[in-house]
Every structure is written in C-alpha cells, then in structure tokens.
Amino acid sequence: VSIAIGTIGLLLPYPGSEGVFRPALHESEEFIRLGTFLAASVFLSWITHHLWTFFDETQKARLETQAESRRDRLAEEALRRSEEQYRILFETMVQGVVYQQADGRILSMNPAAIRILGQSPEQFLGKTSQSIEKDTIRPDGSTFPALEHPSMVALRTGQSVRNVEMGIYNPREQAY
C-alpha cells in the first residue's frame, strides 16, 4: 500500500496484475482482489481529512468530478460483469427458461428451453401460451388450458406457481 501525493489517495493493485496500481475512488470503497476484500477506508479517510484543507474549491470540485467519473466507470464495469455472468448462466443451465412479457408474449428462451420444447425460438417468439395450448396436456392427458399454464397464472396474479405438472409436446421427439 502506498500513497500517491499527485492524486491524494490510496493505490491498490488491479485484480490479477502485479505491480500495476490504481487509485482508490472513495473513502468507503472496498476493493475486491482475487476474492478477498482489502479495507482501504480508514487510511483513505485519514488522508482525505488531513490533506483536503490544502485544496481550493476548484481543485476540490475537479477531484470530486474525477472520483465520481471513476465510480461511474466501476459501476458500469460491475454491471457488465454481472450481465455477462447471468447471460452465461442463462445459456448453460439445464433448466428451460422462457422470458415472457406481462401479457404472456414470449421474449426469449434459453437453449435448454429450445431443447425441451423441440422447436426453434422463432416458432415461439412474440406468441403467448395460447398459441401452444393444443400442445399442452395435464397428467391425465386432457388439454391444459392456456390461461391455466403456470406462467400465465404467475403473470396474472403476481404469485409463484409451484408443483404443477404440464406436458408439452416435443415434435422432434414426438412425445410429451
């Protein structure tokens, strides 16, 4: 840990790099490096408190703007990493996931859902459960009405729907 007088802050290593440092962005920031947290807040608070009085208002405003810009970039990077993690999870999980709008129209589906349903996404995108009603059955073999499909009930009521068995015809496998 070292102090960079030019930027008045704590320097911490970039994750995964040795000898390359970046300035701390805010006194309450915690840094993640290889899964461990490095607490920089106490030291940075002391530096900020004791050296801040030497700056004029223009310098303070510039430093605050720079710190805000850095925080924004870090937040954007964290959001990008999070979105990437969820995209990978969505694409690789074995459970079928179908995203639907509030009116039930299908927006997207993951590869597992495509495999389970046995049809291409284009055959479902923009359609609702009503368009596949003829291909859905109850455990006793009777037709499962579209408005009673678990996703439609959840969208209509805002409540979780659990333990509902529904067969969906898979044309590739020619089976439910």
N, C-alpha and C positions, 0 to 999 in steps of 0.2 A: 504494500500500500504506500502510495506516495502522494505528495501534494503538488499540483501544477499551479504555480502562482499566476500564470498568464490567464487561466480560466477560473481560478478560485474554485476549486472543487476537488473531490476525491477521484482518483483514477482507478479503475478496476479493469481486469483483463476481459477481453472479448471472449465469449464462450468458445472453447475449442482452440484457442490460439495462445501461444506462449509468447510473452514479451510485447504483445500489442495491447495497448490500453485505450480506454475510452473514459471521458469524464462522467462523473455521477451527475444525474439530472435534477434531482430534487432531494431535499433532506430526508424525506420519508420513504424514498425508494429502496426497495430490497432488490438485490441482484441475484439472478439465477445463473449458476455456473455449474454445469455438469450435475444437475440435480441437487445441489446444495445451495443454501442461502448465505450470502455474505451480508451481514448487517453493517451498513455504512452510515446509518442515520445519526448516531451520536457524534461521531467525529465530524461529519459534514455540518451538523448543526452548530458545533463549536466554531468551526472555521467561518461559516456564514455569519454567525452572531458577532464575532470579533473583527472581521475584515469588511463587512458590509458598510460600516460607517465611513470608510475611506472613499467610497464611490459617490460621484454626484448623481443627480436624478436621471440624467441622460444615460449614464453608464449603467445604472440600476435597471432602467427600462429596457436597454439593449440586452443585458444579461437575462432579464426575465423573459423577454421575447425569444431569445435563443433557447432557454431552458424549456419554454412552452413548445417551441418547434420540435425540440428533441423528444419531449414527452409524446407529442402527436405522432412522430415517426415511430417511436417504440410501440405505441398503442396500435398503429396501423400494421406493424410487423407482427405483433402478437395476434391480432385479428386474422391476418393472412395465414399464420401458422395454425391457428385454431380451425379456420375454414378448411385448410389442407388436411388436417387430422380427421375431421368429420367427413370430408369427401372420401378419403381412403377407407374409413370405417364403412361408409355407405356402400362403396363399391366392392368391398371384400367380405362383408358379413354374409353368413349363410342364410339368415332370415330374410324373407322378402319384405321390402319396404316400398310402399306406394304413397307418394305425396299427393294430397287432394286439396283443392280449394274448398272454401266454406260451402259452396253449392254442390260439392261432390265431384267436380270435374278433375280428372287425373292430370297432374302437372308433370310428374316424373316417377321413375321407378328404378330400383337398383337391379343389377344383373341377376341376383337371386330371385327376385320377383318375376323377371322375364323368364327364367328357367322354370319356376313353379307354374306360371300361367301358360307357358308353352306357346307364346305368341310374341311378335315384335312389339316394341313400345309404341310404334306408330299406330298399331291397331287399338291402343288404349288412350293415348294422349288426347286430351280435350273431351273425352267421353266420361260418363258417370257410370255408377253401378247398374243403372237401368239398362245400359247397352249390353251388359253381360248377364243379365238376370236369367236368361234361358240356359246359361252355362253354370248356374249355381244351384246346389241342392242341399237339403238338410240330411242329417244322418239316416233318416228313414227313406230317403230317395225322393221326397217331394220337393217341388220347386221352392227355392229360398227367395222370397220377395225382395226386390232391390231396396226398398225403404227399410227393411229389417236387417240389411247387411250391417255387420258390426261397425264398419267405418261410417256409414250413413247415420246410424244411431248416435255414434260419438260426436259427429259433426252437428247433428240436430240438437242434442241435449247438452253437449259440453262435458259429458261424463265418460269415464273409462268404461269400456265394454270388455269383459273377461269371460273366459271359458265357454266360448260359443264355437261350435263345430260347424264348418261350412265347407262343402265340397265344391271345387272349381274344376271344370272340365279343362284338361290339358290336351289340345289337339295333336301335339307332337307325340305324346304317349298314348293318346286315345283312351284316356282314363281320367277319373276324378281323383 
